[in-house]
Amino acid sequence: MPYLYLFIAIVAEVIATSSLKSSQGFTVPLPSFVTVVGYCIALYFLSLTLKFIPVGIAYAIWSGAGIVLISTIGWVIFKQHLDLAAFIGLAMVIGGIIIINVFSKTTEL
């Protein structure tokens, strides 16, 4: 169940951050509302995750996955340019998430 909570927290954070771009500095009502609600949902589910997974590990997975997903959305939807260094850095973030989940005993429930 904690990984379901973490997944929901990640998805909500990605939706909120994507909407933040569209809110244009909180001047557009609907994306502004989605941003605030999305972050509230994300933090609530992250807090549930922390009952089971250490804060450093949960936050590393949450923020790392969010970075990769937001960068992908920026690249695909918002047509923002990512250079080779950005792709290498994102690959390293993904590698870090995999290493934490596969090799770290701190993620065992």
C-alpha positions as CSV (number, residue, x, y, z in Angstrom):
1,M,0.0,0.0,0.0
2,P,2.8,2.6,0.7
3,Y,4.0,2.3,-2.9
4,L,0.4,3.0,-4.1
5,Y,0.4,6.1,-1.9
6,L,3.8,7.1,-3.3
7,F,2.6,6.6,-6.9
8,I,-0.5,8.8,-6.2
9,A,1.7,11.4,-4.7
10,I,4.0,11.4,-7.7
11,V,1.1,11.6,-10.2
12,A,-0.5,14.4,-8.3
13,E,2.7,16.4,-8.1
14,V,3.4,16.0,-11.8
15,I,-0.2,17.2,-12.6
16,A,0.2,20.1,-10.2
17,T,3.6,21.1,-11.6
18,S,2.3,20.8,-15.2
19,S,-0.6,23.0,-14.3
20,L,1.7,25.5,-12.6
21,K,3.2,26.2,-16.0
22,S,-0.2,26.8,-17.5
23,S,-1.4,29.0,-14.6
24,Q,0.9,31.8,-15.8
25,G,1.8,32.9,-12.4
26,F,-1.6,32.1,-10.9
27,T,-3.4,34.4,-13.2
28,V,-5.4,31.7,-15.0
29,P,-8.1,30.3,-12.6
30,L,-8.5,26.6,-13.6
31,P,-4.8,25.7,-13.9
32,S,-4.2,27.6,-10.6
33,F,-6.9,25.6,-8.9
34,V,-5.5,22.3,-10.3
35,T,-2.0,23.3,-9.1
36,V,-3.1,24.0,-5.5
37,V,-5.3,20.9,-5.3
38,G,-2.7,18.7,-6.9
39,Y,0.0,19.8,-4.5
40,C,-2.4,19.2,-1.5
41,I,-3.1,15.7,-2.8
42,A,0.6,15.0,-3.4
43,L,1.7,16.1,0.0
44,Y,-1.2,14.2,1.7
45,F,-0.3,10.9,0.0
46,L,3.4,11.5,0.5
47,S,2.7,11.9,4.3
48,L,0.9,8.5,4.2
49,T,3.9,7.0,2.5
50,L,6.1,8.2,5.3
51,K,4.4,6.0,7.8
52,F,6.1,3.0,6.1
53,I,9.1,4.2,4.1
54,P,11.9,6.4,5.6
55,V,11.6,10.0,4.6
56,G,14.9,10.3,2.7
57,I,14.1,7.3,0.6
58,A,10.4,8.2,-0.1
59,Y,11.4,11.8,-0.9
60,A,14.3,10.7,-3.2
61,I,11.8,8.5,-5.2
62,W,9.1,11.1,-5.2
63,S,11.3,14.0,-6.3
64,G,13.4,11.9,-8.7
65,A,10.4,10.4,-10.5
66,G,8.8,13.9,-10.5
67,I,11.9,15.4,-12.1
68,V,12.0,12.8,-14.8
69,L,8.2,13.0,-15.6
70,I,8.1,16.8,-15.5
71,S,11.1,17.0,-17.8
72,T,9.5,14.5,-20.2
73,I,6.2,16.5,-20.2
74,G,8.1,19.7,-20.7
75,W,9.9,18.2,-23.7
76,V,6.9,16.5,-25.3
77,I,4.0,18.8,-24.5
78,F,5.6,22.2,-23.9
79,K,8.3,21.6,-26.6
80,Q,11.1,22.6,-24.3
81,H,14.5,21.6,-25.5
82,L,16.6,19.0,-23.6
83,D,20.2,18.6,-24.6
84,L,22.5,15.6,-24.2
85,A,23.6,16.6,-20.8
86,A,20.0,16.8,-19.6
87,F,19.2,13.3,-20.9
88,I,22.3,11.9,-19.3
89,G,21.3,13.6,-16.0
90,L,17.8,12.3,-16.2
91,A,19.1,8.8,-16.9
92,M,21.3,9.1,-13.8
93,V,18.2,10.0,-11.8
94,I,16.3,7.0,-13.1
95,G,19.4,4.8,-12.3
96,G,19.4,6.2,-8.7
97,I,15.7,5.3,-8.3
98,I,16.3,1.8,-9.6
99,I,19.3,1.3,-7.3
100,I,17.4,2.5,-4.3
101,N,14.5,0.1,-5.0
102,V,16.5,-2.9,-6.1
103,F,19.5,-2.8,-3.7
104,S,18.6,-0.8,-0.7
105,K,17.2,-2.7,2.3
106,T,15.6,0.5,3.6
107,T,12.7,0.1,1.1
108,E,11.7,-3.3,2.4
109,L,8.4,-3.2,4.3
